[in-house]
């Protein structure tokens, strides 16, 4: 197994053990839309597990370095609110300037959407907890681009797999760097014998129905 795949496998194991990613076919989760789901992802939980959190941040730095090069990044920007702690952990370990992006401009003071400093022509890494269809990232991306800065990549702890390697906005491809997807999480549940073959099929059918593309096991 490739080094990147090992990181994804270890990351999935941590996310499952800390219940940041959960599967339940008997008692389904109710989403904010009101829809019932056999899967649930809450990467924000990991901030309460220092040891596992540190492992994931170390994995994150390795992947960012290999896929994007930290030397070329000038600023680590967290998206409000779940991306802020992860951006903080990464910037602290790599000694990069930190900023964070609000979902919308403040309605008082300087009416800022960006806290911290992002300069024109800087290369920015946008950090979030997870990537589903990417819709919530659009306002963050637009705010960064308005400063005249460039977005080197988007980093997330968990990627659903609806957008695989790139997020497309205004015909521009932005690279997505991530630690794990549902593929690795399902593999972890199979290893633990927590789900049956029938369960796996039902979960995969649900994931395909919401646009997840790649659920095949590693060769």
TORKEBA-971414 format. One line per 5 residues: number of its first residue (from 1); their letters; for each residue y, x, z of C-alpha. Coordinates in Angstrom, 1 decimal. Layout:
N
NUM> A> Y,X,Z; ...
# end
This chain:
219
1> XXXXX> 0.0,0.0,0.0; 3.5,1.3,-0.9; 5.9,2.4,1.8; 8.2,-0.6,1.1; 5.2,-3.0,1.4
6> XXXXX> 4.3,-1.5,4.7; 7.8,-2.1,6.0; 7.6,-5.7,4.8; 4.3,-6.2,6.5; 5.4,-4.7,9.8
11> XXXXX> 8.6,-6.7,9.7; 6.7,-9.9,9.1; 4.4,-9.1,12.1; 7.5,-8.8,14.3; 9.1,-12.0,13.0
16> XXXXX> 5.9,-13.9,13.6; 5.3,-12.4,17.1; 8.8,-13.3,18.2; 8.6,-16.7,16.5; 11.6,-16.0,14.4
21> XXXXX> 9.5,-17.4,11.6; 7.1,-20.2,12.5; 4.5,-22.4,10.8; 3.3,-25.7,12.1; 1.4,-28.3,10.0
26> XXXXX> 0.6,-30.6,12.9; 4.1,-31.0,14.4; 6.5,-30.4,11.6; 10.1,-29.1,12.1; 13.0,-31.4,11.4
31> XXXXX> 15.7,-29.7,9.3; 19.4,-30.4,9.4; 19.0,-32.4,6.2; 16.6,-34.7,8.1; 13.7,-33.5,6.0
36> XXXXX> 10.4,-32.5,7.7; 9.1,-29.0,7.1; 5.9,-27.1,8.0; 8.0,-23.9,8.1; 11.0,-22.8,10.1
41> XXXXX> 13.0,-19.6,10.2; 15.5,-18.5,12.9; 16.1,-14.8,12.6; 18.9,-15.0,15.2; 16.1,-15.1,17.9
46> XXXXX> 15.4,-11.4,17.3; 18.7,-10.4,19.0; 17.0,-11.3,22.3; 14.1,-8.8,21.8; 15.6,-5.3,22.1
51> XXXXX> 12.5,-3.3,21.1; 11.6,-5.4,18.1; 15.2,-5.7,17.1; 15.6,-2.0,17.1; 12.5,-1.6,14.9
56> XXXXX> 13.8,-4.1,12.4; 17.2,-2.4,12.2; 15.5,1.0,11.7; 13.5,-0.6,8.8; 16.7,-2.1,7.5
61> XXXXX> 18.5,1.3,7.4; 15.5,2.9,5.6; 15.5,0.1,2.9; 19.2,0.2,2.4; 19.2,3.9,2.0
66> XXXXX> 16.3,3.9,-0.5; 17.6,1.0,-2.6; 21.4,1.3,-2.3; 22.3,4.7,-0.7; 24.3,4.5,2.5
71> XXXXX> 26.5,7.4,1.4; 28.0,5.1,-1.3; 28.7,2.3,1.1; 32.2,2.2,2.7; 31.9,-1.0,4.8
76> XXXXX> 29.3,-3.2,6.5; 30.4,-6.8,6.5; 28.6,-9.5,8.5; 28.7,-13.2,7.4; 29.7,-15.7,10.1
81> XXXXX> 27.9,-16.2,12.3; 24.3,-15.1,12.0; 25.1,-12.0,10.0; 27.6,-10.5,12.5; 25.1,-9.1,15.1
86> XXXXX> 22.9,-7.5,12.4; 26.0,-6.0,10.6; 27.1,-4.7,14.0; 23.7,-3.0,14.8; 23.6,-1.4,11.3
91> XXXXX> 27.2,-0.2,11.4; 26.7,1.3,14.9; 23.6,3.2,13.9; 25.0,4.5,10.5; 28.6,5.0,11.8
96> XXXXX> 30.1,2.8,9.1; 33.2,0.7,9.4; 32.5,-2.9,10.4; 34.1,-6.2,9.3; 33.0,-9.8,9.3
101> XXXXX> 33.7,-12.7,6.9; 34.5,-16.2,8.1; 33.0,-19.2,6.3; 36.6,-20.3,5.7; 40.1,-19.1,6.5
106> XXXXX> 41.5,-19.6,10.0; 44.0,-22.4,10.2; 46.4,-20.5,12.5; 47.8,-17.0,12.9; 47.5,-14.9,9.7
111> XXXXX> 45.1,-17.4,8.2; 42.6,-14.6,7.8; 39.1,-15.1,6.4; 38.2,-11.4,6.9; 38.3,-9.8,10.4
116> XXXXX> 38.5,-6.0,10.3; 39.6,-4.0,7.3; 38.1,-4.1,3.8; 40.1,-2.0,1.3; 40.4,-2.3,-2.5
121> XXXXX> 37.7,-0.5,-4.4; 35.5,0.0,-1.3; 31.8,-0.6,-1.7; 30.7,-3.3,0.7; 27.3,-4.2,2.0
126> XXXXX> 27.2,-7.9,2.9; 24.8,-8.6,5.8; 23.2,-11.9,6.7; 20.2,-13.0,8.6; 18.3,-14.7,5.8
131> XXXXX> 18.5,-15.8,2.1; 17.4,-19.2,1.0; 19.0,-20.4,-2.2; 22.1,-18.3,-1.6; 24.6,-21.1,-1.5
136> XXXXX> 26.0,-20.1,1.9; 26.8,-16.6,0.6; 29.3,-17.7,-2.1; 32.3,-18.0,0.1; 31.6,-14.6,1.7
141> XXXXX> 31.2,-13.0,-1.7; 34.4,-14.5,-3.0; 36.4,-13.4,0.1; 35.2,-9.8,-0.4; 35.9,-9.7,-4.1
146> XXXXX> 39.5,-11.1,-3.5; 40.3,-7.9,-1.6; 39.5,-5.9,-4.7; 36.4,-4.4,-3.1; 32.9,-4.2,-4.7
151> XXXXX> 29.8,-5.6,-3.3; 27.0,-3.0,-3.4; 24.3,-5.4,-2.2; 23.4,-8.2,0.1; 21.0,-7.3,3.0
156> XXXXX> 19.0,-9.9,4.8; 16.3,-9.7,7.4; 14.3,-12.5,5.7; 14.3,-13.6,2.1; 12.7,-17.0,1.2
161> XXXXX> 11.9,-15.8,-2.3; 14.0,-18.3,-4.2; 16.2,-15.4,-5.3; 13.9,-12.4,-5.6; 15.8,-9.2,-6.3
166> XXXXX> 19.2,-10.4,-7.4; 21.7,-13.1,-6.6; 23.6,-14.3,-9.6; 27.3,-15.4,-9.2; 29.8,-15.7,-12.1
171> XXXXX> 27.3,-13.9,-14.4; 27.3,-11.0,-12.0; 24.0,-9.8,-10.4; 24.2,-8.7,-6.8; 21.2,-6.8,-5.5
176> XXXXX> 19.3,-8.4,-2.6; 17.7,-6.0,0.0; 15.4,-7.6,2.5; 12.6,-6.8,5.0; 10.2,-9.6,4.5
181> XXXXX> 9.4,-12.9,2.6; 7.1,-15.8,3.1; 4.4,-13.9,1.2; 4.1,-11.3,4.1; 4.5,-14.0,6.8
186> XXXXX> 1.6,-16.0,5.3; -0.5,-12.9,5.1; 0.2,-12.2,8.8; -0.9,-15.7,9.7; -4.1,-15.3,7.7
191> XXXXX> -4.8,-11.9,9.5; -4.3,-13.6,12.8; -6.6,-16.5,11.7; -3.8,-18.9,12.7; -4.1,-20.9,9.5
196> XXXXX> -7.1,-22.1,7.4; -7.4,-21.8,3.6; -6.5,-25.5,3.4; -3.4,-24.9,5.6; -2.4,-22.0,3.4
201> XXXXX> -2.6,-24.1,0.3; -0.4,-26.9,1.9; 2.2,-24.3,3.0; 2.3,-22.6,-0.4; 2.6,-26.0,-2.1
206> XXXXX> 5.6,-26.9,0.1; 7.2,-23.5,-0.5; 6.8,-23.8,-4.3; 8.4,-27.3,-4.1; 11.6,-25.8,-2.7
211> XXXXX> 11.8,-23.1,-5.3; 10.0,-20.1,-3.7; 8.7,-18.0,-6.6; 6.5,-15.1,-5.4; 3.7,-15.9,-2.9
216> XXXX> 0.9,-13.8,-4.5; -0.7,-11.2,-2.2; -0.1,-7.5,-2.7; -2.8,-5.9,-4.9
# end
